Amino acid sequence: MDLSIIEKDQYNIGHICTRLQCKRGLADKRAMRFVDAHGNRTDYSFADLERESSCFANILSGFGFVPQDIFFTFLPRMPEQFFAFLGALKAQVICGTMFSNFGEDALLDRLLDSGAKGIITKKSLLRKITRIKHQLPALQYVIVVDGDDLDGEGVYSLKTLVAKTSAEFDAPLTPSGAPSVLHYTSGSTGKPKGVLHQHGSILSQSMTSTAVLGLKPNDIFWCTADQGWVTGTSYGIIGPWCLGVSQVQYGGGYDARAWMRLLEEEQVNVWYSAPTALRMLMREDHEIFENADLSGLRHIFSVGEPLNPEVIHWGRSLLQHDIHDTWFQTETGAIMISNRPGVEIRPGSMGIPVPGMEAAIVGDGGELLPDGELGNLCLKPGWPSMFITYLNNDEIYRQKFRNGWYQTGDTAKRDRDGYFWFMGRSDDVINTAGHLISPFEVESALLEIEEVAESGVIGAPDELLFEKVIAFVNLHKRFTPNTDLELKIRLRVSNKLSSTATPQEIIFCNSIPKNKSGKIMRRVLKARYMGEDPGDTSTMEI
């Protein structure tokens, strides 16, 4: 493990990504070029990151935040996202990040469970927080990045705060095990779980940024992931900046021509994206790629869901580059298994473990399974970016470690040459466009609709999204299905949870299969949808 980024036992992520880079002579080097949705460009040096993040650390300290208090960002991709994230970590405040498309229920679940003391957001998103704030007794400080005059107790203008706050801050000496980043991930049978990491995770993130992504000091890096996702923090913030590498951040959405212009004009050397985005690019006119000058591009990587062999072939044909699949989880904090430069790509395979990691296929009884046999994908615990707990859920955390292995919840097999092949989830969690969706959360949102008596939600294969969300809905007898009701259902889920959780298909039915204890039998629903044998149904209620 490379310890060169650690200075005198200082593991503070915010300090390493800003002050340490300045001390290394990189103060004037461009750390980030932010390109907004209209193509306007603003450059920020490492000195700028140091100043802005230190100012934010002082703001939190001035409000009385102490180490291990919890603060969230609720922002789209914008410069303040990075300043607030690094500033909170400098002050040893635990920083959580949330997608800006989250609805009120998703916000409430996370803010209430974590006991968050503060949050930063935009005026356009403020109303979502305002409507639930009375249910959040711990939430004392709401900082708004835009606007000067703000109404509401505990609501503050960032511009006003910055104007009266010092930009000098010395991060306290932070041990490796100090809590750092908080991400919530979905389960199949309950509320989202808070995955808590430690400052020492930076060792894994720096190592994989060099050993897997191949980042070099003078590279331009672009990670398309939103900071609400672990990829967007581990590799959209920590990985490149702890190494002093410049990156591009784009504030717009998916746009094939804009993306190709960005790769070309910014001379991006290493590009990290997601299979769904790459599959969307595959559907575009070939001339977009044939006319693009990608001579500066050295490597392309993908993360979030299995990478189809067809995407690899397309990349070789139209982009003249291999696309390297990488695998990790919110809980692992950094890339664990990957295809990478110098390692033969076997299309459809996750690749091989990264240096220092031990992975295995383990049976339900804890036995190691032979090559070629399907089983539980497990990792040997102890890597630096391994999560340290599920917040307020230590018992569930302990259940993830059995027989000396971390149980990933994925099923896979390994071939005789040590390559791993993802086969599916061992639970009901839905992976749609790289986002993990809890069927339980969607079912709960559906049951709040007056017309809905019962609901069951599954994931089904999809060529673009990998999995799409399918909702089976049984209505109360006085209601009948219609297109207006379908629209109402979709809007309710989108507003309550997020647009990514919105059902792609709604199937009205007369009943939802349950077992004798009342648990929804999602495998039966999936078999019905896929036209397959549902298997043993002896436990179903009559």
C-alpha positions in Angstrom: 0.0 0.0 0.0 1.4 3.4 -1.0 1.8 5.6 2.1 3.4 8.5 0.3 0.2 10.6 0.6 0.3 10.3 4.4 2.3 13.0 6.2 3.0 12.5 9.9 0.1 10.2 10.5 -2.4 12.7 9.0 -5.1 10.7 7.2 -7.5 13.6 6.9 -9.0 13.3 3.4 -9.8 17.0 3.1 -6.3 18.0 4.1 -4.6 15.5 1.8 -6.7 16.6 -1.2 -6.0 20.3 -0.7 -3.4 21.6 1.7 -0.9 18.7 1.1 -1.1 19.3 -2.6 -0.3 22.9 -2.1 2.7 22.0 0.1 3.9 19.8 -2.6 4.2 22.7 -5.0 0.9 22.2 -6.8 -0.9 25.3 -5.4 -1.2 26.9 -8.8 -2.0 23.7 -10.7 -5.5 23.4 -12.0 -7.4 20.9 -9.8 -10.7 21.2 -11.6 -12.2 22.6 -14.7 -15.9 22.9 -14.1 -18.0 23.0 -17.3 -21.6 23.9 -16.8 -24.6 22.7 -18.8 -24.1 25.6 -21.2 -20.5 25.0 -21.8 -19.1 27.8 -19.6 -15.8 26.9 -18.1 -14.4 27.9 -14.7 -11.0 26.7 -13.4 -10.1 26.0 -9.8 -6.5 25.5 -8.6 -5.5 23.4 -5.6 -5.0 26.7 -3.8 -8.6 27.5 -4.6 -9.7 24.2 -3.2 -7.7 24.8 -0.1 -9.2 28.2 0.5 -12.8 27.4 -0.2 -12.8 24.1 1.7 -11.0 25.7 4.7 -13.6 28.5 4.7 -16.4 25.9 4.8 -14.7 24.0 7.6 -14.7 27.3 9.6 -18.3 27.8 8.8 -19.2 24.4 10.3 -16.9 24.9 13.3 -18.5 28.3 13.9 -21.9 26.7 14.0 -20.7 24.3 16.7 -20.1 21.2 14.6 -17.7 18.8 16.3 -16.0 15.6 15.1 -18.5 12.9 14.1 -21.4 15.3 13.8 -23.1 14.5 10.5 -23.6 16.9 7.6 -25.1 16.3 4.1 -24.8 17.8 0.7 -28.0 17.9 -1.4 -26.7 19.5 -4.6 -26.4 18.8 -8.3 -22.9 18.8 -9.7 -21.5 22.2 -8.9 -18.3 23.6 -7.4 -19.9 24.1 -3.9 -20.4 20.3 -3.8 -16.7 19.8 -3.7 -15.9 22.7 -1.3 -18.5 21.5 1.2 -17.5 17.9 1.0 -13.8 18.5 1.6 -14.5 21.3 4.2 -16.6 19.0 6.3 -14.0 16.3 6.3 -11.3 18.8 7.2 -13.3 19.5 10.4 -13.7 15.8 11.0 -17.4 16.1 10.4 -19.0 13.0 8.7 -20.1 14.0 5.3 -23.0 12.3 3.5 -24.0 13.1 -0.1 -27.4 12.8 -1.7 -28.7 12.8 -5.2 -30.4 16.1 -6.1 -33.4 14.1 -7.6 -34.3 12.6 -4.3 -37.9 13.0 -3.2 -39.1 13.9 0.3 -39.3 10.4 1.6 -35.8 9.5 0.5 -34.5 12.7 2.2 -36.4 12.1 5.4 -35.2 8.5 5.7 -31.6 9.5 5.5 -31.7 12.7 7.5 -33.7 11.2 10.3 -31.8 7.9 10.5 -28.4 9.7 10.6 -29.5 12.5 12.9 -27.9 15.0 10.5 -27.1 18.3 12.1 -26.8 20.3 8.8 -27.3 20.2 5.1 -26.3 22.4 2.1 -28.6 22.8 -0.9 -30.0 25.1 -3.6 -33.0 27.3 -3.4 -34.8 25.2 -6.0 -34.4 22.1 -3.7 -35.0 23.9 -0.4 -38.8 23.4 -0.4 -38.3 19.6 -0.2 -36.3 20.1 3.0 -38.7 22.8 4.4 -41.7 20.4 4.1 -40.0 17.7 6.2 -37.9 19.8 8.6 -40.5 19.6 11.4 -39.8 15.9 11.5 -36.1 16.4 11.9 -35.3 17.7 15.4 -31.6 17.2 14.9 -31.4 19.3 11.7 -30.4 22.8 12.9 -28.6 24.3 9.9 -29.6 24.6 6.3 -27.1 26.3 4.1 -28.3 27.6 0.7 -25.7 28.2 -2.0 -27.7 30.7 -4.1 -29.6 33.7 -2.9 -28.9 36.4 -0.3 -32.2 37.0 1.5 -33.5 33.8 3.0 -36.6 33.2 5.1 -36.9 30.5 7.7 -35.3 29.7 11.0 -32.0 27.9 10.7 -31.6 28.7 7.0 -28.4 30.5 6.0 -27.0 32.0 2.8 -23.6 30.6 1.9 -22.5 33.8 0.2 -23.2 35.7 3.5 -21.4 33.2 5.6 -18.3 33.1 3.3 -18.0 36.9 3.4 -17.5 36.9 7.1 -15.5 33.7 7.6 -11.8 33.1 7.5 -10.3 30.9 4.8 -7.5 29.7 7.1 -8.1 26.3 8.7 -5.7 23.7 10.0 -7.2 20.2 9.9 -6.8 18.5 13.2 -4.6 15.4 13.2 -6.9 12.7 12.0 -6.3 9.0 12.5 -6.9 6.4 9.9 -10.0 5.0 11.7 -11.8 8.3 12.1 -15.3 8.3 10.4 -15.4 10.2 7.2 -17.9 9.6 4.4 -21.5 8.4 4.7 -23.5 6.8 1.8 -26.9 5.2 2.0 -27.5 2.0 0.1 -30.8 0.1 -0.5 -31.7 -3.2 1.0 -34.4 -5.6 -0.2 -36.5 -5.7 2.9 -36.1 -2.4 4.8 -35.0 1.2 4.9 -31.8 2.3 3.3 -28.7 1.6 5.4 -26.0 4.2 6.2 -22.6 2.9 5.0 -20.0 4.6 7.1 -16.3 4.9 5.9 -13.1 6.1 7.5 -10.4 8.6 6.5 -8.0 5.7 6.0 -10.0 4.7 2.9 -7.8 7.2 1.0 -5.1 4.5 0.9 -7.3 2.2 -1.2 -8.6 5.0 -3.3 -5.1 6.3 -4.1 -3.8 2.9 -4.8 -6.6 1.9 -7.2 -6.4 5.3 -8.9 -2.9 4.5 -10.0 -2.8 0.6 -10.2 -6.2 0.3 -11.9 -7.1 3.7 -13.5 -3.5 4.3 -14.3 -3.6 8.0 -13.4 -0.4 9.9 -14.0 0.6 13.4 -12.5 -0.1 15.3 -15.7 -3.3 13.5 -16.7 -6.8 15.1 -17.2 -9.4 12.8 -15.6 -13.1 12.7 -16.1 -15.4 10.7 -13.9 -19.1 11.1 -15.0 -20.5 9.8 -11.7 -22.7 12.1 -9.5 -21.3 12.7 -6.1 -24.5 11.2 -4.6 -22.9 7.8 -5.6 -19.8 6.3 -4.0 -18.0 6.4 -7.3 -18.5 10.2 -7.4 -16.8 10.6 -4.1 -14.1 7.9 -4.2 -13.1 8.6 -7.8 -14.8 11.9 -8.6 -13.1 13.6 -5.6 -10.7 11.6 -3.5 -8.8 9.4 -5.9 -7.5 12.1 -8.4 -7.0 14.9 -5.9 -5.1 12.9 -3.3 -2.6 12.3 -6.2 -2.6 16.0 -7.4 -4.3 15.0 -10.7 -6.5 17.5 -12.6 -10.0 16.6 -13.4 -13.0 17.8 -15.4 -16.4 18.0 -13.9 -19.5 18.5 -16.1 -22.7 20.0 -14.8 -24.9 19.0 -17.6 -26.8 15.7 -18.2 -26.3 13.0 -20.8 -25.6 14.5 -24.2 -23.6 12.4 -26.7 -22.3 15.4 -28.7 -21.5 17.5 -25.6 -19.6 14.5 -24.1 -17.5 13.9 -27.2 -16.7 17.6 -27.4 -15.7 17.5 -23.8 -13.4 14.5 -24.3 -11.9 16.2 -27.4 -11.5 19.8 -26.2 -10.3 19.0 -22.7 -8.0 16.3 -24.0 -9.2 13.9 -21.3 -6.7 11.1 -20.8 -8.7 8.8 -18.5 -12.5 8.5 -18.6 -14.6 6.7 -16.0 -18.3 6.2 -16.8 -21.1 3.7 -16.5 -22.4 0.9 -18.7 -25.8 2.5 -19.1 -24.2 5.7 -20.4 -22.1 3.7 -22.8 -25.1 1.7 -24.0 -26.8 5.0 -24.7 -23.8 6.2 -26.7 -24.0 2.9 -28.7 -27.5 4.0 -30.0 -26.2 7.4 -31.3 -25.2 8.1 -34.9 -21.8 6.7 -35.6 -20.6 10.0 -37.1 -20.5 11.6 -33.6 -17.6 9.2 -32.7 -16.0 9.0 -36.1 -15.5 12.8 -36.2 -14.3 13.1 -32.7 -10.6 13.5 -32.0 -9.9 11.2 -29.0 -6.1 11.2 -29.5 -5.6 12.3 -25.9 -7.7 9.5 -24.5 -5.6 6.7 -23.1 -8.0 4.6 -21.0 -11.8 4.1 -20.6 -13.3 2.5 -17.5 -16.8 1.4 -16.5 -18.5 0.8 -13.2 -21.9 0.2 -11.6 -23.3 -2.8 -13.4 -22.0 -5.6 -15.6 -20.5 -4.4 -18.8 -22.0 -6.2 -21.9 -19.5 -7.8 -24.3 -21.2 -5.8 -27.1 -20.1 -2.5 -25.4 -16.5 -3.7 -25.4 -16.7 -4.6 -29.1 -18.3 -1.2 -29.9 -15.6 0.6 -28.0 -12.9 -1.1 -29.9 -14.7 -0.5 -33.2 -15.8 3.2 -32.9 -13.6 4.6 -30.1 -10.5 2.5 -30.9 -10.2 1.8 -27.2 -10.7 -1.0 -24.8 -13.3 -0.4 -22.1 -12.2 -1.8 -18.8 -14.9 -3.1 -16.4 -14.4 -2.5 -12.7 -16.4 -3.8 -9.7 -16.9 -2.4 -6.3 -19.7 -1.6 -3.9 -20.7 1.3 -1.6 -19.5 -0.9 1.3 -16.0 -1.6 -0.3 -15.3 2.1 -0.9 -12.9 1.4 -3.7 -12.4 -0.9 -6.7 -11.9 -4.5 -5.6 -12.0 -6.5 -8.9 -11.3 -5.1 -12.3 -10.2 -5.4 -15.9 -7.3 -3.0 -16.3 -4.5 -2.0 -18.7 -2.0 -4.8 -18.8 -4.5 -7.5 -18.0 -6.3 -9.4 -20.8 -9.9 -8.4 -21.1 -12.4 -11.3 -21.2 -15.6 -9.7 -22.4 -18.4 -10.2 -19.8 -15.9 -10.8 -17.0 -15.5 -8.6 -14.0 -11.7 -9.2 -14.2 -9.3 -10.2 -11.4 -8.8 -8.8 -7.9 -6.8 -5.7 -7.5 -3.3 -5.9 -5.8 -3.6 -6.9 -2.2 -7.2 -8.1 -2.4 -8.3 -11.7 -1.9 -11.6 -12.8 -3.4 -13.3 -16.2 -3.5 -16.5 -18.0 -4.4 -17.9 -19.4 -1.1 -20.8 -21.8 -0.5 -23.7 -21.1 1.9 -21.9 -23.3 4.5 -18.7 -21.3 4.3 -16.8 -23.8 2.1 -14.6 -22.6 -0.8 -16.1 -23.6 -4.1 -14.1 -24.9 -7.0 -13.5 -22.9 -10.2 -16.5 -22.8 -12.5 -19.1 -23.3 -9.7 -21.7 -20.6 -8.9 -21.6 -19.3 -5.4 -21.3 -16.2 -3.1 -18.7 -13.6 -4.1 -16.7 -12.9 -0.9 -13.7 -10.7 0.0 -11.1 -11.2 2.7 -11.7 -8.3 5.2 -9.2 -5.7 6.2 -8.6 -3.5 3.2 -8.4 0.3 4.1 -11.6 1.4 2.4 -13.8 -1.3 3.9 -16.8 0.3 5.6 -16.7 0.4 9.4 -20.4 0.0 10.1 -23.9 0.4 9.0 -25.0 3.5 10.9 -27.3 2.5 13.8 -27.2 -1.1 12.5 -24.2 -2.9 14.0 -26.0 -6.2 14.0 -26.7 -6.1 10.3 -23.1 -5.1 9.8 -21.8 -8.1 11.7 -24.0 -10.4 9.6 -22.1 -9.3 6.5 -19.0 -11.1 7.9 -19.1 -14.9 8.1 -16.5 -17.6 8.2 -13.7 -15.1 7.8 -15.2 -13.5 4.7 -17.1 -10.3 3.8 -20.3 -11.4 2.1 -20.9 -9.0 -0.9 -24.5 -10.2 -1.6 -23.5 -10.9 -5.2 -23.3 -14.3 -6.8 -20.5 -15.1 -9.2 -18.2 -17.8 -10.5 -14.4 -17.9 -11.1 -12.7 -19.5 -14.0 -9.5 -21.5 -13.9 -7.4 -18.4 -14.7 -8.8 -16.4 -11.8 -11.2 -14.2 -13.7 -14.5 -13.5 -11.9 -17.9 -13.5 -13.7 -20.9 -11.7 -12.1 -24.1 -13.8 -12.2 -26.6 -11.7 -10.1 -27.6 -10.5 -6.7 -28.4 -12.9 -3.9 -31.2 -10.6 -2.7 -34.0 -8.7 -4.4 -32.2 -5.3 -4.8 -32.7 -3.9 -8.3 -29.7 -2.5 -10.1 -31.1 0.1 -12.6 -28.5 2.2 -14.4 -26.0 1.5 -11.7 -28.3 2.7 -8.9 -29.4 0.2 -6.3 -33.2 0.4 -5.7 -35.0 -1.2 -2.8 -38.2 -3.0 -3.9 -39.4 -2.5 -0.4 -39.2 1.3 -0.6 -41.0 1.4 -3.9 -43.7 -1.0 -2.6 -44.1 1.3 0.5 -44.5 4.4 -1.7 -47.1 2.6 -3.8 -49.2 1.6 -0.8 -49.6 5.3 0.2 -51.7 5.7 -3.0 -55.4 5.6 -2.2 -56.2 3.3 -5.1 -53.5 0.7 -4.3 -54.4 -2.3 -2.1 -51.2 -4.4 -2.6 -48.0 -4.0 -4.5 -45.0 -6.1 -5.4 -41.8 -4.8 -7.1 -39.1 -6.6 -9.0 -36.3 -6.0 -11.3 -36.3 -7.4 -14.8 -33.5 -7.5 -17.5 -33.3 -4.5 -19.7 -31.0 -3.8 -22.7 -30.3 -0.2 -21.7 -30.7 0.0 -17.9 -29.4 -3.6 -17.1 -32.5 -3.9 -14.9 -35.8 -2.1 -15.0 -38.2 -1.6 -12.2 -41.5 -3.5 -12.6 -44.4 -2.8 -10.3 -47.3 -5.3 -9.8 -50.3 -3.4 -8.4 -53.5 -4.8 -7.0 -56.2 -2.1 -6.7 -59.0 -1.8 -4.2 -62.2 -3.2 -5.7 -63.8 0.2 -6.3 -61.0 1.3 -8.6 -60.1 0.3 -12.2 -56.8 0.7 -14.0 -56.4 3.6 -16.4 -53.6 5.7 -17.9 -54.2 8.6 -15.4 -53.7 6.2 -12.6 -50.4 4.9 -14.1 -49.2 8.5 -14.4 -50.2 9.1 -10.8 -48.3 6.0 -9.6 -45.1 7.1 -11.5 -45.3 10.6 -10.2 -45.8 9.5 -6.6 -42.7 7.2 -6.7 -40.6 9.9 -8.4 -41.6 12.6 -5.9 -41.3 10.3 -2.9 -38.1 8.4 -3.7 -36.4 9.5 -7.0 -36.8 9.4 -10.7 -34.5 6.3 -10.9 -36.9 4.4 -8.7 -39.9 5.1 -11.0 -41.4 1.9 -12.4 -40.7 1.4 -16.1 -43.7 -0.9 -16.3 -46.9 -1.1 -14.2 -48.8 -4.4 -14.2 -52.3 -4.4 -12.7 -53.2 -7.8 -11.1 -55.8 -9.4 -8.9 -53.4 -10.4 -6.1 -49.8 -10.3 -5.0 -48.2 -13.7 -4.1 -47.1 -14.0 -0.5 -45.9 -16.8 1.7 -47.8 -17.9 4.9 -46.0 -15.3 7.0 -47.1 -12.5 4.6 -43.8 -11.9 2.8 -44.0 -10.9 -0.8 -42.7 -13.7 -3.0 -40.8 -11.6 -5.5 -39.3 -14.6 -7.2 -42.8 -15.8 -8.2 -43.6 -12.3 -9.6 -40.3 -12.4 -11.6 -41.0 -15.9 -12.9 -44.5 -14.8 -14.0 -43.0 -11.7 -15.8 -40.3 -13.7 -17.4 -42.6 -16.6 -18.4 -40.6 -19.1 -16.3 -41.4 -21.8 -13.8 -41.8 -20.2 -10.4 -40.5 -23.3 -8.6 -41.6 -24.4 -5.2 -44.8 -22.5 -4.2 -45.7 -24.7 -1.3 -45.1 -21.9 1.2 -47.5 -19.6 -0.6 -50.6 -18.5 1.3 -53.9 -20.1 0.0 
